[in-house]
Amino acid sequence: MMDSFIVCYRKFNQNTWQVWLLQVRLIFLSLFFILPATTAQAGSIQIKSVNLAAVNQAYLISVDSEIILNATLEQALEKGVVLYFATKFSLVDSRWYWLNDEVARSKLRVGLRYYALTRQYHLNYPSYSQSFNTLQEALQALGQLHDFPVSIKSELRQDVEYIASLRVWLDLTRMPKPFQVEAIGSNQWNLSSEKLEWRMKLPTPEQPLFIKGH
């Protein structure tokens, strides 16, 4: 009797997984074939400015970017799919640039989700969350990163020139596996800013660094 219970339990788990997988695939496919005329609206991420400040022997980065979703991503949100956006800043010593060895970096991942029950959009940060009544308000807040700490991996020197890079993108690696497979090669799910690069020396408390985006 115990053996038959185990068999039934395994079948139940397998059937539940298959149903969930089918639902995910149906949602993804519907995002391509429902309202095909509206998918012409292109999504984009544009970095408008970057600010790097020296505060109490540490460095804080602020990023101002504009994030626009296409119709496919908006429909995905409405169907309960969480969209994760990543922001990565890194410093490389220009003398050893060919090694691509980071001396400092900062990476933040934020989840954007829509709750149909409350009709609100939520931004989930590593340590807190925010709620918004409209998608526009949520995207505006998502594009504003203020005073995020930079992790120092090697000793930094004021007299050394560094190569800095910054990128903001939709991180598909945090989405369910079926979405990752289906999204490969799809322009509708390929949302990223251009990689912004510049040469710089470290800012001082009296003189923070300000860079305008493209």
Backbone as CSV, one residue per row, in Angstrom:
resi,resn,N_x,N_y,N_z,CA_x,CA_y,CA_z,C_x,C_y,C_z
1,MET,0.838,-1.210,0.000,0.000,0.000,0.000,0.868,1.254,0.000
2,MET,1.952,1.226,0.800,2.876,2.360,0.832,3.504,2.583,-0.535
3,ASP,3.864,1.483,-1.239,4.464,1.609,-2.560,3.508,2.277,-3.532
4,SER,2.244,1.895,-3.481,1.265,2.498,-4.381,1.073,3.972,-4.073
5,PHE,1.164,4.350,-2.794,1.033,5.763,-2.409,2.190,6.577,-2.975
6,ILE,3.410,6.005,-2.872,4.587,6.704,-3.391,4.474,6.890,-4.896
7,VAL,4.022,5.853,-5.599,3.863,5.937,-7.049,2.863,7.023,-7.413
8,CYS,1.735,7.056,-6.686,0.710,8.066,-6.949,1.244,9.471,-6.672
9,TYR,2.023,9.595,-5.598,2.573,10.904,-5.233,3.539,11.395,-6.313
10,ARG,4.373,10.482,-6.812,5.311,10.860,-7.856,4.566,11.254,-9.129
11,LYS,3.517,10.515,-9.463,2.738,10.854,-10.644,2.077,12.216,-10.485
12,PHE,1.612,12.491,-9.256,0.969,13.781,-8.998,1.966,14.925,-9.189
13,ASN,3.178,14.746,-8.636,4.198,15.785,-8.780,4.578,15.980,-10.242
14,GLN,4.701,14.862,-10.965,5.070,14.944,-12.372,3.979,15.637,-13.178
15,ASN,2.737,15.298,-12.902,1.631,15.925,-13.622,1.536,17.411,-13.299
16,THR,1.761,17.756,-12.022,1.719,19.164,-11.624,2.793,19.960,-12.348
17,TRP,3.991,19.405,-12.427,5.089,20.070,-13.127,4.783,20.227,-14.608
18,GLN,4.212,19.193,-15.231,3.895,19.267,-16.649,2.830,20.319,-16.926
19,VAL,1.841,20.413,-16.037,0.794,21.423,-16.201,1.387,22.822,-16.082
20,TRP,2.260,23.020,-15.078,2.889,24.331,-14.890,3.742,24.700,-16.093
21,LEU,4.496,23.727,-16.612,5.354,23.977,-17.763,4.525,24.357,-18.976
22,LEU,3.394,23.664,-19.158,2.520,23.970,-20.283,1.936,25.369,-20.156
23,GLN,1.555,25.751,-18.947,1.001,27.085,-18.728,2.021,28.166,-19.045
24,VAL,3.261,27.946,-18.625,4.311,28.928,-18.895,4.530,29.078,-20.393
25,ARG,4.564,27.962,-21.108,4.771,28.017,-22.559,3.602,28.714,-23.262
26,LEU,2.389,28.440,-22.812,1.219,29.079,-23.412,1.245,30.584,-23.187
27,ILE,1.659,30.990,-21.980,1.764,32.423,-21.699,2.783,33.062,-22.627
28,PHE,3.930,32.407,-22.778,4.987,32.970,-23.615,4.535,33.076,-25.065
29,LEU,3.905,32.006,-25.579,3.452,32.030,-26.962,2.397,33.095,-27.189
30,SER,1.529,33.288,-26.202,0.477,34.295,-26.345,1.059,35.692,-26.442
31,LEU,2.234,35.889,-25.862,2.856,37.209,-25.903,3.338,37.565,-27.304
32,PHE,3.495,36.558,-28.162,3.927,36.811,-29.526,2.764,36.946,-30.499
33,PHE,1.656,36.268,-30.207,0.583,36.202,-31.182,-0.649,37.015,-30.806
34,ILE,-0.745,37.471,-29.556,-1.836,38.343,-29.165,-1.430,39.779,-29.462
35,LEU,-2.320,40.514,-30.083,-2.079,41.913,-30.429,-0.771,42.098,-31.212
36,PRO,-0.606,41.410,-32.346,0.648,41.531,-33.085,0.916,42.938,-33.590
37,ALA,-0.154,43.718,-33.789,0.048,45.063,-34.324,0.734,45.974,-33.325
38,THR,0.566,45.704,-32.031,1.125,46.594,-31.021,2.578,46.297,-30.714
39,THR,3.087,45.157,-31.164,4.456,44.789,-30.829,5.482,45.598,-31.607
40,ALA,5.002,46.444,-32.524,5.931,47.275,-33.279,6.581,48.325,-32.388
41,GLN,5.958,48.639,-31.254,6.543,49.602,-30.327,7.819,49.016,-29.738
42,ALA,8.928,49.690,-29.980,10.218,49.157,-29.543,10.512,49.569,-28.112
43,GLY,11.052,48.638,-27.344,11.521,48.956,-26.008,12.958,49.438,-26.070
44,SER,13.393,50.129,-25.038,14.760,50.644,-25.037,15.188,50.990,-23.618
45,ILE,16.497,51.017,-23.414,17.100,51.501,-22.171,18.204,52.477,-22.552
46,GLN,18.103,53.683,-22.066,19.095,54.714,-22.372,19.669,55.273,-21.077
47,ILE,20.983,55.171,-20.932,21.664,55.756,-19.773,21.834,57.251,-20.021
48,LYS,21.270,58.054,-19.136,21.299,59.506,-19.316,22.460,60.153,-18.570
49,SER,22.793,59.638,-17.387,23.914,60.212,-16.639,24.386,59.246,-15.562
50,VAL,25.642,59.431,-15.150,26.259,58.621,-14.093,26.991,59.563,-13.148
51,ASN,26.861,59.306,-11.864,27.553,60.117,-10.865,28.286,59.185,-9.893
52,LEU,29.586,59.414,-9.725,30.393,58.619,-8.802,30.969,59.557,-7.751
53,ALA,30.681,59.286,-6.477,31.100,60.174,-5.394,31.935,59.417,-4.375
54,ALA,32.918,60.118,-3.803,33.740,59.571,-2.721,33.164,60.048,-1.393
55,VAL,32.755,59.086,-0.552,32.120,59.413,0.725,32.704,58.511,1.812
56,ASN,33.353,59.121,2.805,33.868,58.363,3.954,34.722,57.165,3.534
57,GLN,35.690,57.423,2.674,36.627,56.400,2.194,35.926,55.272,1.436
58,ALA,34.771,55.563,0.895,34.040,54.612,0.065,33.554,55.345,-1.181
59,TYR,32.994,54.580,-2.123,32.505,55.179,-3.364,31.054,54.768,-3.577
60,LEU,30.242,55.756,-3.959,28.822,55.538,-4.198,28.495,55.950,-5.626
61,ILE,27.694,55.130,-6.300,27.334,55.422,-7.684,25.841,55.700,-7.785
62,SER,25.506,56.677,-8.613,24.108,56.997,-8.917,23.942,56.969,-10.432
63,VAL,22.856,56.367,-10.891,22.619,56.207,-12.328,21.221,56.705,-12.667
64,ASP,21.132,57.497,-13.715,19.847,57.973,-14.223,19.658,57.392,-15.619
65,SER,18.663,56.541,-15.779,18.413,55.923,-17.074,16.923,55.946,-17.394
66,GLU,16.627,55.861,-18.673,15.239,55.827,-19.144,14.929,54.430,-19.668
67,ILE,13.914,53.792,-19.102,13.555,52.421,-19.471,12.166,52.418,-20.091
68,ILE,12.073,51.904,-21.313,10.796,51.803,-22.018,10.570,50.340,-22.385
69,LEU,9.409,49.804,-22.039,9.069,48.422,-22.360,8.296,48.362,-23.672
70,ASN,8.526,47.303,-24.441,7.691,47.081,-25.614,6.398,46.379,-25.204
71,ALA,5.494,46.187,-26.148,4.186,45.617,-25.833,4.290,44.192,-25.305
72,THR,5.256,43.428,-25.811,5.427,42.049,-25.348,5.771,41.999,-23.869
73,LEU,6.681,42.851,-23.439,7.083,42.862,-22.032,5.969,43.401,-21.142
74,GLU,5.206,44.361,-21.639,4.073,44.868,-20.863,3.022,43.775,-20.665
75,GLN,2.761,42.999,-21.713,1.810,41.894,-21.598,2.324,40.826,-20.640
76,ALA,3.640,40.592,-20.669,4.222,39.614,-19.752,3.992,40.038,-18.307
77,LEU,4.178,41.316,-18.027,3.922,41.830,-16.680,2.476,41.594,-16.269
78,GLU,1.556,41.915,-17.165,0.135,41.777,-16.857,-0.251,40.325,-16.597
79,LYS,0.494,39.391,-17.160,0.218,37.971,-16.963,0.947,37.395,-15.751
80,GLY,1.622,38.249,-14.983,2.256,37.801,-13.748,3.720,37.459,-13.847
81,VAL,4.350,37.709,-14.991,5.775,37.422,-15.149,6.593,38.532,-14.484
82,VAL,7.572,38.149,-13.684,8.460,39.119,-13.036,9.620,39.438,-13.977
83,LEU,9.844,40.717,-14.232,10.956,41.156,-15.071,12.083,41.655,-14.173
84,TYR,13.264,41.076,-14.340,14.422,41.454,-13.526,15.370,42.328,-14.353
85,PHE,15.733,43.466,-13.786,16.646,44.386,-14.452,17.946,44.472,-13.654
86,ALA,19.058,44.385,-14.367,20.376,44.417,-13.724,21.127,45.675,-14.145
87,THR,21.843,46.252,-13.195,22.727,47.390,-13.451,24.120,47.010,-12.970
88,LYS,25.101,47.089,-13.865,26.461,46.709,-13.489,27.444,47.822,-13.841
89,PHE,28.229,48.208,-12.833,29.306,49.182,-12.997,30.616,48.501,-12.620
90,SER,31.666,48.735,-13.388,32.957,48.111,-13.072,34.105,49.055,-13.409
91,LEU,35.208,48.859,-12.684,36.446,49.601,-12.920,37.561,48.617,-13.236
92,VAL,38.345,48.944,-14.249,39.502,48.137,-14.633,40.707,49.061,-14.723
93,ASP,41.829,48.625,-14.183,43.073,49.396,-14.274,43.481,49.488,-15.743
94,SER,43.616,50.709,-16.250,43.930,50.893,-17.674,45.290,50.307,-18.048
95,ARG,46.186,50.166,-17.075,47.507,49.595,-17.357,47.426,48.104,-17.620
96,TRP,46.364,47.466,-17.121,46.190,46.026,-17.290,44.825,45.721,-17.908
97,TYR,44.396,46.602,-18.797,43.055,46.478,-19.365,42.880,45.167,-20.121
98,TRP,43.932,44.712,-20.762,43.834,43.493,-21.575,43.563,42.258,-20.725
99,LEU,43.838,42.324,-19.412,43.533,41.207,-18.514,42.068,41.194,-18.085
100,ASN,41.389,42.331,-18.278,39.979,42.467,-17.898,39.755,42.096,-16.433
101,ASP,40.691,42.511,-15.590,40.625,42.198,-14.161,39.993,43.374,-13.414
102,GLU,38.790,43.183,-12.904,38.083,44.263,-12.227,38.743,44.587,-10.889
103,VAL,38.903,45.880,-10.624,39.412,46.315,-9.324,38.274,46.807,-8.436
104,ALA,37.143,47.118,-9.041,35.954,47.534,-8.288,34.724,47.265,-9.146
105,ARG,33.617,46.982,-8.479,32.388,46.711,-9.234,31.177,46.960,-8.355
106,SER,30.059,47.136,-9.020,28.777,47.284,-8.337,27.710,46.682,-9.238
107,LYS,26.914,45.776,-8.690,25.855,45.152,-9.483,24.584,45.068,-8.649
108,LEU,23.501,45.540,-9.232,22.208,45.540,-8.550,21.170,44.918,-9.466
109,ARG,20.348,44.040,-8.894,19.264,43.413,-9.650,17.939,43.763,-8.975
110,VAL,16.985,44.267,-9.755,15.685,44.699,-9.236,14.580,43.992,-10.010
111,GLY,13.593,43.466,-9.289,12.474,42.782,-9.921,11.271,43.700,-10.069
112,LEU,10.682,43.716,-11.254,9.470,44.491,-11.530,8.308,43.522,-11.699
113,ARG,7.251,43.743,-10.925,6.117,42.811,-10.945,4.796,43.571,-10.854
114,TYR,3.771,43.005,-11.509,2.431,43.594,-11.463,1.501,42.660,-10.698
115,TYR,0.775,43.236,-9.727,-0.211,42.477,-8.956,-1.603,42.866,-9.437
116,ALA,-2.270,41.926,-10.106,-3.590,42.213,-10.669,-4.619,42.489,-9.582
117,LEU,-4.468,41.860,-8.414,-5.448,42.017,-7.341,-5.501,43.460,-6.847
118,THR,-4.353,44.074,-6.683,-4.296,45.460,-6.197,-4.092,46.468,-7.321
119,ARG,-3.828,45.949,-8.542,-3.564,46.800,-9.704,-2.393,47.745,-9.439
120,GLN,-1.370,47.206,-8.840,-0.180,47.987,-8.537,1.067,47.294,-9.078
121,TYR,2.068,48.111,-9.349,3.367,47.617,-9.793,4.345,47.689,-8.622
122,HIS,5.143,46.636,-8.474,6.076,46.558,-7.349,7.510,46.440,-7.863
123,LEU,8.404,47.175,-7.218,9.841,47.037,-7.445,10.442,46.371,-6.221
124,ASN,11.072,45.225,-6.430,11.671,44.470,-5.330,13.193,44.603,-5.378
125,TYR,13.729,45.363,-4.414,15.167,45.538,-4.262,15.692,44.482,-3.284
126,PRO,17.008,44.313,-3.168,17.542,43.298,-2.245,17.080,43.466,-0.810
127,SER,16.847,44.706,-0.346,16.515,44.917,1.066,15.185,45.621,1.301
128,TYR,14.491,46.004,0.241,13.201,46.671,0.424,12.408,46.607,-0.877
129,SER,11.157,47.081,-0.827,10.304,47.097,-2.010,9.516,48.399,-2.065
130,GLN,9.038,48.736,-3.264,8.234,49.927,-3.484,7.021,49.571,-4.322
131,SER,5.917,50.311,-4.131,4.686,50.080,-4.884,4.306,51.345,-5.644
132,PHE,3.720,51.150,-6.840,3.336,52.270,-7.692,1.991,51.975,-8.344
133,ASN,1.258,53.030,-8.618,-0.071,52.875,-9.209,-0.024,52.716,-10.722
134,THR,1.025,53.205,-11.353,1.133,53.119,-12.810,2.478,52.530,-13.215
135,LEU,2.504,51.960,-14.415,3.747,51.401,-14.939,4.771,52.505,-15.178
136,GLN,4.319,53.652,-15.636,5.230,54.760,-15.901,5.962,55.188,-14.635
137,GLU,5.242,55.254,-13.526,5.869,55.624,-12.252,6.897,54.581,-11.828
138,ALA,6.556,53.305,-12.018,7.472,52.229,-11.639,8.736,52.259,-12.490
139,LEU,8.590,52.477,-13.799,9.751,52.514,-14.687,10.630,53.727,-14.398
140,GLN,10.002,54.832,-14.048,10.785,56.025,-13.708,11.630,55.781,-12.460
141,ALA,11.036,55.140,-11.453,11.790,54.819,-10.232,12.857,53.766,-10.512
142,LEU,12.535,52.813,-11.383,13.489,51.759,-11.729,14.745,52.336,-12.369
143,GLY,14.579,53.408,-13.126,15.718,54.021,-13.802,16.551,54.933,-12.925
144,GLN,16.113,55.143,-11.678,16.836,56.028,-10.769,17.554,55.205,-9.692
145,LEU,18.844,55.098,-9.813,19.659,54.392,-8.822,20.476,55.421,-8.055
146,HIS,20.261,55.506,-6.743,20.892,56.553,-5.948,21.841,55.974,-4.897
147,ASP,23.076,56.454,-4.898,24.052,56.169,-3.843,24.176,54.677,-3.542
148,PHE,24.409,53.903,-4.598,24.615,52.466,-4.421,26.105,52.214,-4.215
149,PRO,26.487,51.451,-3.175,27.913,51.272,-2.863,28.661,50.461,-3.918
150,VAL,29.909,50.848,-4.115,30.806,50.140,-5.030,31.711,49.233,-4.208
151,SER,31.793,47.969,-4.590,32.640,47.007,-3.878,34.076,47.104,-4.393
152,ILE,35.010,47.314,-3.485,36.426,47.438,-3.838,37.078,46.061,-3.773
153,LYS,37.669,45.622,-4.891,38.298,44.307,-4.948,39.818,44.390,-4.825
154,SER,40.386,45.507,-5.251,41.833,45.730,-5.145,42.063,47.173,-4.716
155,GLU,43.285,47.445,-4.255,43.600,48.795,-3.794,43.437,49.807,-4.929
156,LEU,42.740,50.900,-4.636,42.539,51.961,-5.618,43.458,53.136,-5.305
157,ARG,43.971,53.769,-6.361,44.913,54.879,-6.194,44.422,56.098,-6.965
158,GLN,44.616,57.260,-6.367,44.162,58.503,-6.977,44.962,58.866,-8.229
159,ASP,46.207,58.384,-8.332,47.055,58.768,-9.457,46.961,57.808,-10.641
160,VAL,46.094,56.815,-10.554,45.965,55.813,-11.613,44.724,56.105,-12.452
161,GLU,44.864,55.943,-13.760,43.709,56.097,-14.647,43.001,54.750,-14.791
162,TYR,41.696,54.770,-14.640,40.893,53.555,-14.729,39.946,53.636,-15.922
163,ILE,39.539,52.478,-16.383,38.517,52.389,-17.425,37.234,51.913,-16.766
164,ALA,36.212,52.734,-16.838,34.922,52.422,-16.221,33.934,51.964,-17.284
165,SER,33.023,51.095,-16.893,31.968,50.645,-17.801,30.663,50.512,-17.030
166,LEU,29.571,50.725,-17.737,28.243,50.655,-17.121,27.246,50.127,-18.141
167,ARG,26.376,49.229,-17.675,25.321,48.706,-18.552,24.091,48.389,-17.718
168,VAL,22.914,48.589,-18.307,21.629,48.253,-17.694,20.890,47.347,-18.667
169,TRP,20.355,46.215,-18.166,19.701,45.285,-19.085,18.635,44.446,-18.385
170,LEU,17.767,43.854,-19.206,16.769,42.904,-18.731,17.453,41.557,-18.558
171,ASP,17.483,41.061,-17.326,18.227,39.844,-16.994,17.323,38.624,-17.144
172,LEU,17.483,37.916,-18.259,16.648,36.747,-18.528,17.052,35.538,-17.696
173,THR,18.234,35.555,-17.097,18.694,34.385,-16.346,17.882,34.152,-15.079
174,ARG,17.148,35.161,-14.604,16.342,35.001,-13.407,14.912,34.569,-13.708
175,MET,14.589,34.425,-14.974,13.240,34.036,-15.359,13.124,32.521,-15.413
176,PRO,11.899,31.970,-15.411,11.724,30.518,-15.511,12.424,29.962,-16.748
177,LYS,12.963,28.758,-16.633,13.728,28.154,-17.723,12.983,28.135,-19.057
178,PRO,11.683,27.796,-19.087,10.989,27.811,-20.381,11.042,29.176,-21.058
179,PHE,10.954,30.251,-20.274,11.054,31.587,-20.842,12.450,31.827,-21.401
180,GLN,13.475,31.376,-20.691,14.841,31.577,-21.161,15.055,30.896,-22.506
181,VAL,14.541,29.677,-22.639,14.706,28.919,-23.879,13.974,29.599,-25.026
182,GLU,12.725,29.997,-24.773,11.916,30.595,-25.822,12.405,31.991,-26.194
183,ALA,13.014,32.702,-25.233,13.405,34.093,-25.470,14.714,34.228,-26.232
184,ILE,15.489,33.141,-26.316,16.769,33.201,-27.018,16.532,33.562,-28.485
185,GLY,17.181,34.600,-28.927,17.047,35.022,-30.314,15.847,35.897,-30.597
186,SER,15.058,36.209,-29.574,13.877,37.047,-29.767,14.209,38.503,-29.464
187,ASN,13.986,39.375,-30.432,14.247,40.794,-30.218,13.315,41.396,-29.182
188,GLN,12.130,40.802,-29.018,11.162,41.333,-28.066,11.651,41.206,-26.628
189,TRP,12.541,40.259,-26.375,13.040,40.033,-25.016,14.479,40.501,-24.834
190,ASN,15.064,41.035,-25.885,16.447,41.520,-25.819,16.425,43.019,-25.533
191,LEU,16.441,43.369,-24.259,16.344,44.772,-23.852,17.590,45.143,-23.058
192,SER,18.380,46.057,-23.599,19.636,46.429,-22.946,20.067,47.812,-23.400
193,SER,20.768,48.501,-22.515,21.389,49.762,-22.907,22.678,49.464,-23.661
194,GLU,23.213,50.478,-24.309,24.562,50.353,-24.838,25.539,50.317,-23.663
195,LYS,26.661,49.646,-23.865,27.676,49.617,-22.822,28.423,50.941,-22.829
196,LEU,28.289,51.687,-21.747,28.928,52.996,-21.629,30.318,52.817,-21.029
197,GLU,31.345,53.306,-21.716,32.730,53.188,-21.242,33.417,54.550,-21.275
198,TRP,34.268,54.795,-20.284,35.026,56.032,-20.248,36.275,55.850,-19.376
199,ARG,37.273,56.700,-19.617,38.485,56.715,-18.800,38.333,57.757,-17.694
200,MET,38.856,57.457,-16.524,38.656,58.353,-15.391,39.712,58.129,-14.322
201,LYS,39.894,59.164,-13.505,40.612,59.021,-12.247,39.594,59.092,-11.122
202,LEU,39.936,58.553,-9.979,38.977,58.466,-8.885,38.524,59.851,-8.431
203,PRO,37.246,59.996,-8.137,36.755,61.279,-7.632,37.235,61.519,-6.208
204,THR,37.177,62.760,-5.797,37.512,63.138,-4.425,36.243,63.628,-3.741
205,PRO,36.249,63.709,-2.397,35.052,64.222,-1.708,34.654,65.616,-2.185
206,GLU,35.645,66.413,-2.588,35.355,67.772,-3.036,34.913,67.823,-4.491
207,GLN,35.227,66.784,-5.261,34.935,66.816,-6.690,34.429,65.453,-7.167
208,PRO,33.117,65.215,-7.090,32.553,63.965,-7.597,32.644,63.912,-9.122
209,LEU,32.521,62.714,-9.658,32.610,62.511,-11.105,31.206,62.460,-11.698
210,PHE,30.991,63.221,-12.764,29.697,63.230,-13.450,29.919,62.941,-14.925
211,ILE,29.220,61.931,-15.440,29.338,61.535,-16.840,27.949,61.544,-17.469
212,LYS,27.836,62.160,-18.649,26.567,62.136,-19.374,26.532,60.909,-20.268
213,GLY,25.347,60.298,-20.383,25.188,59.129,-21.233,25.062,59.519,-22.693
214,HIS,24.753,58.512,-23.514,24.630,58.753,-24.959,23.303,59.443,-25.259
